[in-house]
Amino acid sequence: MKTVAKVHQAPQKHWVGNGFQVQSMFSFNYTDKHLDPFLLMDYNPPRYFDGGRKSDYRGVGEHPHRGFETVTIAYQGEVSHKDSYGGGGTIGTGDVQWITAGSGVMHEEFHSEKFSQEGGMFEMVQLWVNLPAKDKMTTPKYQAIKAAEIPEVAFGDNAGIARIIAGDFETTQGVASTFSPVNMWDVRMNAGKNHTFHVPANHNLIVLVLDGTVQFNGADIARRGELVTFERGEADVHIEANNDAKLLILTGEPHNEPIVGYGPFVMNTRDEIVQAFHDVQSGKFGSISR
């Protein structure tokens, strides 16, 4: 079984724009070496937003990205996206938005018109997934994945279920297209039940506990809002739910390539970061159509 490296407590919340109050569970500057190919995780725990807005929606205005992919998982609430390559749409409860920034996009994300008017509970996770060096300048693309498209697998003994967003789970394939081997499982476990998850020995493993309390391999315990990282090597992880639990399980084959990041860009060298700034200033990332 994979060995727990550390159980990380939830950090303080901070605002991203005026629509997302997040806990940054890790970033590309993180000292833990067991995250590759994942670069960043922002978790917006459940928060109630008032409605009544008919304009001036909450969110983040136009900004650039290059060199990686952003993945937004909607647990509650709605977000609308628009980018300079024509991608766009609204995701709601259970949906996933997968944006390949690649060579560079300008994009924006706000609470949807409907959510802004009606208000409600809001809970989301946003991930940055690194692109291999050979794919960092790939053409941008947008994947809108609806909840109904995401396959679901039930565990034995009524232990729970997993929605397979990316990669595979036993014999079930996820729907997201990825550039490197990545598994992304949205998991619910029932109280007092357990399951052994197959994780390749050459993958890094990360688990975010969104709700409940769970135990790993009969030893380490993690609670709501905590992130668990694992040592490299060995395969599989055994998880027992002490009460009803909600988990986001990520596994990925590491790229083992240099990571140089600055703000909205993640590349392999400092020169590539400088070039990204020049390209934004010269208009090469395009602009969002109004």
C-alpha positions as CSV (number, residue, x, y, z in Angstrom):
1,M,0.0,0.0,0.0
2,K,1.1,3.6,-0.6
3,T,2.5,5.3,2.5
4,V,1.0,8.5,3.8
5,A,3.6,11.3,3.5
6,K,1.6,14.0,5.3
7,V,-1.9,15.1,6.4
8,H,-2.1,18.8,5.6
9,Q,-4.5,20.9,7.6
10,A,-6.8,23.3,5.8
11,P,-5.2,26.7,5.3
12,Q,-6.9,30.1,5.8
13,K,-9.4,31.2,3.2
14,H,-8.8,34.0,0.8
15,W,-10.7,35.6,-2.0
16,V,-10.0,35.1,-5.7
17,G,-11.8,37.9,-7.3
18,N,-15.0,38.6,-5.4
19,G,-16.8,35.3,-6.3
20,F,-14.5,32.5,-4.9
21,Q,-13.4,32.3,-1.3
22,V,-10.9,29.5,-1.4
23,Q,-8.4,27.5,0.6
24,S,-5.2,27.0,-1.5
25,M,-4.5,23.4,-0.6
26,F,-1.2,23.4,-2.6
27,S,0.5,25.3,-5.5
28,F,3.4,24.8,-7.8
29,N,5.6,26.5,-5.2
30,Y,4.8,23.8,-2.7
31,T,7.8,22.1,-1.1
32,D,6.2,18.6,-1.2
33,K,7.6,16.6,-4.0
34,H,4.7,14.2,-4.4
35,L,2.3,16.3,-6.4
36,D,3.5,16.1,-10.0
37,P,1.7,16.4,-12.4
38,F,-0.7,18.5,-10.3
39,L,0.2,22.1,-9.9
40,L,-2.5,23.8,-7.8
41,M,-5.7,23.1,-5.9
42,D,-8.1,25.8,-4.7
43,Y,-11.0,24.5,-2.7
44,N,-14.1,26.8,-2.2
45,P,-15.8,25.1,0.8
46,P,-19.6,25.5,1.1
47,R,-20.6,29.1,1.3
48,Y,-23.9,30.8,0.8
49,F,-24.1,33.7,-1.6
50,D,-27.1,36.1,-1.7
51,G,-28.9,36.5,-4.9
52,G,-30.6,39.6,-6.3
53,R,-27.8,40.5,-8.8
54,K,-29.0,41.4,-12.3
55,S,-25.5,42.6,-13.4
56,D,-22.0,43.0,-11.9
57,Y,-21.8,39.3,-11.3
58,R,-19.2,38.0,-8.8
59,G,-16.1,36.2,-10.1
60,V,-12.8,36.9,-11.8
61,G,-12.3,39.1,-14.8
62,E,-10.2,38.6,-18.0
63,H,-6.8,37.1,-17.2
64,P,-4.2,34.9,-19.1
65,H,-3.0,31.3,-18.7
66,R,-0.3,29.3,-20.5
67,G,1.4,25.9,-20.1
68,F,-1.2,23.8,-18.2
69,E,-4.9,22.9,-17.8
70,T,-7.5,24.2,-15.4
71,V,-10.2,21.8,-14.1
72,T,-13.2,23.1,-12.2
73,I,-15.5,20.6,-10.4
74,A,-18.8,22.0,-9.4
75,Y,-20.3,20.5,-6.2
76,Q,-22.9,23.2,-5.6
77,G,-23.7,26.5,-7.5
78,E,-23.0,27.6,-11.1
79,V,-20.0,29.2,-12.9
80,S,-20.0,30.6,-16.4
81,H,-16.8,30.7,-18.5
82,K,-15.7,32.5,-21.6
83,D,-12.3,32.5,-23.3
84,S,-10.4,34.0,-26.3
85,Y,-10.5,30.8,-28.3
86,G,-14.3,30.7,-28.4
87,G,-14.7,28.3,-25.5
88,G,-17.5,28.9,-23.0
89,G,-20.4,27.7,-21.1
90,T,-22.0,27.3,-17.7
91,I,-21.3,24.4,-15.3
92,G,-23.6,23.5,-12.4
93,T,-23.9,20.9,-9.7
94,G,-22.1,17.7,-10.7
95,D,-20.6,19.2,-13.9
96,V,-16.9,19.6,-14.7
97,Q,-15.1,22.2,-16.9
98,W,-11.7,21.2,-18.3
99,I,-9.7,24.0,-20.1
100,T,-6.5,23.4,-21.9
101,A,-4.7,26.7,-21.8
102,G,-1.8,25.3,-23.8
103,S,-0.1,28.1,-25.9
104,G,-2.2,30.7,-24.1
105,V,-5.8,31.9,-23.5
106,M,-7.4,34.9,-22.0
107,H,-10.4,33.8,-19.9
108,E,-12.9,34.9,-17.3
109,E,-15.2,33.1,-14.9
110,F,-18.2,34.5,-13.0
111,H,-21.2,33.2,-11.1
112,S,-23.8,32.4,-13.7
113,E,-26.6,34.8,-14.4
114,K,-29.1,32.4,-12.8
115,F,-27.1,31.8,-9.7
116,S,-26.3,35.5,-9.4
117,Q,-30.1,36.2,-9.4
118,E,-31.2,33.4,-7.2
119,G,-28.3,32.9,-4.9
120,G,-27.6,29.7,-3.0
121,M,-24.8,27.4,-1.7
122,F,-21.6,27.4,-3.6
123,E,-18.8,24.7,-3.4
124,M,-16.2,24.1,-6.0
125,V,-12.6,22.7,-6.5
126,Q,-10.3,24.1,-9.1
127,L,-7.2,22.2,-10.1
128,W,-4.2,23.1,-12.3
129,V,-2.9,20.0,-14.2
130,N,0.6,20.4,-15.7
131,L,1.2,19.8,-19.4
132,P,4.3,17.8,-20.4
133,A,7.0,20.0,-22.0
134,K,6.2,18.7,-25.5
135,D,2.5,19.8,-25.1
136,K,2.9,23.1,-23.3
137,M,2.3,25.1,-26.5
138,T,-0.6,22.9,-27.8
139,T,-3.7,24.6,-29.2
140,P,-6.1,25.6,-26.4
141,K,-9.4,23.7,-26.1
142,Y,-12.4,23.6,-23.9
143,Q,-14.2,20.5,-22.5
144,A,-17.6,20.9,-20.9
145,I,-18.5,17.7,-19.1
146,K,-22.0,17.4,-17.9
147,A,-22.9,15.4,-14.8
148,A,-25.0,12.9,-16.8
149,E,-21.9,12.1,-19.0
150,I,-19.7,11.1,-16.0
151,P,-19.7,7.3,-15.5
152,E,-20.4,6.1,-12.0
153,V,-19.1,2.9,-10.3
154,A,-20.6,1.4,-7.2
155,F,-18.3,-0.3,-4.7
156,G,-19.0,-3.8,-3.3
157,D,-20.7,-4.2,0.1
158,N,-22.6,-0.9,-0.4
159,A,-19.3,0.9,0.5
160,G,-20.0,3.9,-1.8
161,I,-19.6,5.2,-5.3
162,A,-17.0,6.9,-7.5
163,R,-17.7,9.2,-10.5
164,I,-14.9,8.8,-13.0
165,I,-14.0,12.2,-14.3
166,A,-10.7,11.3,-15.9
167,G,-8.5,8.2,-16.4
168,D,-10.0,4.8,-15.4
169,F,-11.4,3.0,-12.4
170,E,-11.2,-0.7,-12.7
171,T,-12.8,-1.3,-16.1
172,T,-14.6,2.0,-16.4
173,Q,-13.1,4.9,-18.4
174,G,-13.5,8.6,-17.6
175,V,-14.8,11.1,-20.1
176,A,-12.1,13.8,-20.0
177,S,-9.3,13.9,-22.6
178,T,-5.9,14.2,-20.9
179,F,-2.3,14.7,-22.2
180,S,-0.7,12.3,-19.6
181,P,-1.9,9.4,-17.4
182,V,-4.2,11.0,-14.8
183,N,-7.0,9.6,-12.7
184,M,-9.7,11.9,-11.2
185,W,-12.3,10.2,-9.0
186,D,-15.2,12.0,-7.2
187,V,-15.9,9.6,-4.4
188,R,-18.7,9.1,-1.8
189,M,-18.2,6.5,1.0
190,N,-20.8,5.3,3.4
191,A,-20.1,5.3,7.2
192,G,-18.3,2.2,8.5
193,K,-17.4,0.9,5.0
194,N,-14.1,0.5,3.3
195,H,-12.6,0.1,-0.1
196,T,-9.1,-0.6,-1.6
197,F,-8.5,1.8,-4.5
198,H,-6.1,0.6,-7.3
199,V,-3.4,3.2,-7.8
200,P,-0.4,2.4,-10.1
201,A,2.9,2.3,-8.3
202,N,4.4,4.8,-10.6
203,H,1.6,7.4,-9.9
204,N,1.6,10.1,-7.3
205,L,-1.5,10.1,-5.1
206,I,-3.4,13.0,-3.5
207,V,-6.7,12.9,-1.6
208,L,-8.8,15.8,-0.5
209,V,-11.3,15.2,2.2
210,L,-14.3,17.3,1.5
211,D,-16.5,15.9,4.2
212,G,-16.4,13.2,6.9
213,T,-13.5,11.4,8.5
214,V,-11.4,8.7,6.9
215,Q,-8.6,6.4,7.8
216,F,-5.8,5.3,5.4
217,N,-4.3,1.8,5.5
218,G,-5.6,1.3,9.0
219,A,-3.4,4.1,10.4
220,D,-3.4,7.7,9.4
221,I,-6.7,9.7,9.8
222,A,-7.8,12.8,7.8
223,R,-10.9,15.0,8.4
224,R,-12.9,17.5,6.5
225,G,-10.9,20.1,4.7
226,E,-7.6,18.2,5.0
227,L,-5.3,17.1,2.1
228,V,-3.4,13.9,2.2
229,T,-0.2,13.3,0.2
230,F,1.6,10.0,-0.2
231,E,5.2,8.8,-0.7
232,R,6.2,7.6,-4.1
233,G,6.3,3.9,-4.9
234,E,4.0,1.0,-3.9
235,A,0.5,0.5,-5.3
236,D,-3.0,1.0,-4.0
237,V,-4.5,2.6,-1.0
238,H,-7.1,1.3,1.5
239,I,-9.6,3.8,2.8
240,E,-12.2,3.3,5.6
241,A,-14.9,5.9,6.2
242,N,-15.6,6.5,9.9
243,N,-18.7,8.3,8.9
244,D,-20.3,9.4,5.6
245,A,-17.4,10.9,3.5
246,K,-16.8,12.8,0.4
247,L,-13.4,12.6,-1.3
248,L,-11.6,13.8,-4.3
249,I,-8.9,11.3,-5.3
250,L,-6.2,12.3,-7.8
251,T,-3.5,10.1,-9.2
252,G,-1.0,10.9,-11.9
253,E,2.2,9.8,-13.6
254,P,4.8,12.4,-12.8
255,H,6.4,14.3,-15.6
256,N,9.7,14.7,-13.7
257,E,10.4,17.9,-15.6
258,P,11.5,21.3,-14.4
259,I,8.6,23.6,-13.2
260,V,9.0,27.3,-13.5
261,G,5.9,29.2,-12.6
262,Y,5.0,32.8,-12.2
263,G,1.4,34.0,-11.6
264,P,-0.8,32.6,-14.4
265,F,2.0,30.9,-16.3
266,V,3.7,27.5,-15.7
267,M,6.5,26.5,-18.0
268,N,9.9,24.7,-17.9
269,T,12.3,27.7,-18.0
270,R,12.5,31.3,-16.9
271,D,12.9,32.4,-20.5
272,E,9.6,30.8,-21.4
273,I,7.9,32.7,-18.6
274,V,9.4,36.0,-19.9
275,Q,8.2,35.1,-23.4
276,A,4.6,34.5,-22.1
277,F,4.5,38.0,-20.6
278,H,5.7,39.5,-23.9
279,D,3.1,37.4,-25.9
280,V,0.3,38.7,-23.7
281,Q,1.4,42.3,-24.0
282,S,1.6,41.9,-27.8
283,G,-1.9,40.5,-28.1
284,K,-0.9,36.9,-29.1
285,F,-3.3,35.4,-26.5
286,G,-6.2,37.1,-28.3
287,S,-9.2,38.7,-26.6
288,I,-12.6,37.7,-25.4
289,S,-15.5,38.5,-27.8
290,R,-18.2,40.5,-26.2
